[in-house]
Each structure stands twice: as structure tokens, then as C-alpha cells.
Amino acid sequence: MRQRSYYSIADVTTGLYTFGGEWMYADGTEYIGAYHTYNTGESYTQPSWNDSSIKLVPYEDITSSTYRYKQTKTIETKFDSFTSKKLNITKHDVDMGVVNRYFIKKINEPMIYEIGQTDYNKWTNKQLDTNLYVAVELPWAIAGPIEDTYVNGVMNIGVVTYNTRQVKLAEQTIPTISDHLSNLTEYYMDTTYTVAKDING
């Protein structure tokens, strides 16, 4: 349907012809043949307007990645989005010594985002597009001995070893996460301090 119901002679350029590479139909089929244009920017098949005229759009190579990207951008999906979220440590987390962290990555992009449990649950429930994103839950030690200790010949795993093992497991889902989590004592809380005596009694 043309934008206006009436066009003057000055508004139309008739009798044009394309040998290809200029116009195509809306479905991506390249057009070769006679066409006419209007000063509104519209172009239609046939030398001048008639009932069989079909709207034309500027030609693009539909096999190119740029064209496919444009088409993808116009598709609305039913999936939710997520919000990057910095970890918030609570006293309960410190008392427990371990806190759960959640990370998500778009399959075709290098960026890794830390998210909250709510968004991670969206991903596990397929409210986020699991064909587009991978996500992982990662327990993270934030308290206790930093290095491994031995008591009666039995090793107690320290924070660094614990977090190293968790990162290795997470790499099975997000192979580059070790680069993102290079600081294995991030959020570490030293709970071995001594509370000063109240000199006021």
C-alpha cells in the first residue's frame, strides 16, 4: 500500500529499469525488471503504478552476516533478561564460610557476568534463553584458613584450594571462567581477629 492515495506527476519517476543489485522484494528475492519511484522514498515494480505493482526495498545480500543480524534484531522473544549483580556478603555468609555465586555467559561472546540467584533460577527454569546463554552456580569460600592445614596427618582444605577446585568444575560449563575468577581470595573475611576488651566495663 502506497503512503499516499494521490501523487502528482512531479512526485513520480517512471520507466526505470534495474539489471539487479539495486532492489529486492520484502522476502529477500532480488528484483530485475522495470520499476518506478516516488519522492516519498517508495519504489514499486512496473514502469508506473498499477494493481500488480509490488513494493521494493533496497537490495541486500541475504546470505551476509550483517543481514542475518538485522533480521534477528527484529525478532521478539518470550525470554526474560538478566541484570549483572555484585555479590553482597552478609554476616550469615561469613559464619557459614561459603557463599554461592552465579555466573552467566552468552555463547557467542567472551563477556562473563555475575548475577543473582533469582536470575540464575530464571535460567534453570528456561525463562532465559538456554540456547543463547550458559550459566553456572559456584560455591565460593570466604572464611577460614587461606592455605591448607594438617591436623594429625589429615588435610583441612584452605580457601585457595577450595576455590581452585570449584573454578575447575565451573570450567566444564564456562571454560574461560578461570580468567574471570583469577583472585581466589576475593571476598575473603579474616575471622581470626580478637575482639578488644571493653575498657568501659
C-alpha positions, -999 to 999 in steps of 0.1 A, spaced: 0 0 0 14 34 -10 19 60 16 -4 85 -1 -35 80 -22 -26 107 -47 8 116 -63 13 143 -88 34 138 -119 63 156 -102 62 131 -73 69 101 -95 98 89 -116 85 63 -141 100 39 -167 131 29 -147 148 -5 -151 172 -25 -129 195 -53 -140 200 -64 -104 219 -54 -73 195 -25 -66 162 -38 -54 145 -68 -39 112 -80 -26 105 -80 11 112 -117 13 147 -111 1 143 -121 -36 164 -99 -59 143 -80 -84 153 -75 -120 129 -55 -143 110 -23 -147 101 -1 -117 92 34 -106 99 55 -76 82 83 -55 97 113 -38 85 97 -5 113 71 -9 90 43 -21 97 21 -50 74 -3 -68 76 -28 -96 61 -20 -131 71 11 -151 42 30 -135 17 22 -108 -10 -4 -114 -28 -31 -94 1 -56 -99 28 -33 -86 47 -47 -56 68 -27 -31 105 -30 -34 132 -25 -8 169 -17 -12 189 -48 -22 210 -66 5 228 -99 3 206 -121 24 235 -145 29 256 -119 47 260 -120 85 250 -83 86 216 -90 70 210 -120 93 219 -99 123 194 -72 113 167 -98 109 175 -113 143 173 -79 159 137 -75 148 125 -109 163 108 -105 196 114 -134 220 95 -147 250 126 -148 272 135 -126 301 167 -106 305 191 -106 334 209 -80 354 246 -81 364 249 -81 402 278 -76 425 280 -102 453 267 -89 487 283 -107 517 262 -110 548 272 -120 584 254 -153 578 276 -159 547 307 -152 568 295 -175 596 289 -203 570 323 -197 554 309 -204 519 286 -184 497 270 -194 464 279 -173 433 262 -174 399 277 -166 365 263 -164 330 278 -160 296 264 -155 261 276 -185 240 290 -163 211 305 -135 233 335 -136 257 320 -115 285 311 -133 317 286 -117 341 279 -123 377 242 -125 385 220 -131 415 202 -163 424 169 -150 410 183 -146 375 201 -180 378 168 -196 387 153 -179 356 180 -196 335 174 -231 351 137 -226 346 143 -217 309 129 -182 314 163 -171 300 173 -185 266 193 -216 274 202 -219 237 219 -185 239 233 -185 274 252 -209 297 252 -204 334 268 -220 365 264 -220 403 297 -218 421 302 -223 458 329 -198 470 349 -200 502 352 -166 520 363 -176 555 387 -200 573 424 -208 567 436 -194 534 462 -222 529 457 -260 535 464 -271 570 472 -305 585 459 -319 618 471 -353 629 480 -360 593 446 -351 579 445 -322 555 419 -294 560 413 -277 527 421 -240 527 402 -212 509 426 -211 479 424 -249 473 386 -250 478 380 -221 453 405 -235 428 386 -268 427 352 -250 423 366 -230 394 379 -261 377 344 -277 380 328 -245 366 352 -246 337 333 -276 324 304 -252 317 322 -219 311 358 -227 300 371 -192 304 358 -186 339 392 -191 355 403 -159 338 373 -141 353 380 -155 388 418 -152 390 416 -138 425 409 -169 446 407 -150 479 381 -124 466 357 -115 493 378 -133 519 370 -124 555 396 -129 583 375 -143 612 405 -150 634 407 -115 648 403 -109 686 377 -86 699 392 -59 720 382 -58 757 357 -32 765 377 -8 787 344 9 798 333 -23 816 
